[in-house]
Amino acid sequence: MRGLLGFVSFVLITQGVGGLAHHFGWFELWGLVHRAGFLDGHEVYASIVLIVLGLAAGGLAERAGS
């Protein structure tokens, strides 16, 4: 369970950071937030939510390990 939560945490955080980087023009190669049409105009908020969820999943992974 710890490994799965760690992987989910990594994916969520990288997608959130990638979405912010894409929004500010620093990175344009990948990311899911800017590709979702229903998030038009809300990409920054969605990216921040992904980062927060990733940190929460990482915290759960640490708690599951002890």
C-alpha positions in Angstrom: 0.0 0.0 0.0 2.9 2.4 0.8 4.4 1.9 -2.6 1.1 2.6 -4.4 0.4 5.7 -2.3 4.0 6.9 -3.0 3.5 6.4 -6.7 0.2 8.2 -6.7 1.7 11.1 -4.7 4.6 11.4 -7.2 2.2 11.4 -10.2 -0.1 14.0 -8.6 2.7 16.3 -7.6 4.4 16.1 -11.0 1.2 16.8 -12.9 0.4 19.7 -10.6 3.9 21.2 -11.0 3.8 20.5 -14.8 0.5 22.3 -15.1 1.8 25.3 -13.3 5.0 25.3 -15.4 2.9 25.0 -18.6 0.6 27.9 -17.5 3.6 30.2 -16.9 5.3 29.1 -20.2 8.2 27.3 -18.8 7.3 23.8 -19.9 5.2 22.7 -22.8 5.9 19.0 -23.4 3.4 17.1 -21.2 0.7 17.6 -18.6 -2.9 16.7 -18.2 -4.3 19.9 -16.7 -4.0 22.0 -19.8 -5.5 19.2 -22.0 -8.7 18.9 -20.1 -11.3 21.2 -21.9 -13.6 21.5 -18.9 -10.8 23.2 -16.9 -10.4 26.2 -19.3 -9.6 29.2 -17.2 -9.1 27.2 -14.0 -5.8 25.4 -14.8 -3.8 27.1 -12.0 -6.4 26.2 -9.4 -6.5 22.6 -10.7 -2.7 22.4 -10.6 -2.6 23.6 -7.0 -5.3 21.1 -6.0 -3.2 18.3 -7.6 -0.2 19.4 -5.7 -2.1 19.5 -2.4 -3.7 16.0 -3.1 -0.2 14.7 -3.9 1.2 16.0 -0.6 -1.8 14.4 1.2 -1.2 11.1 -0.5 2.5 11.3 0.4 1.6 11.9 4.0 -0.7 8.9 4.0 2.1 6.8 2.5 4.4 7.8 5.3 1.8 7.1 7.9 1.1 3.7 6.4 4.8 2.8 6.6 5.1 3.3 10.3 
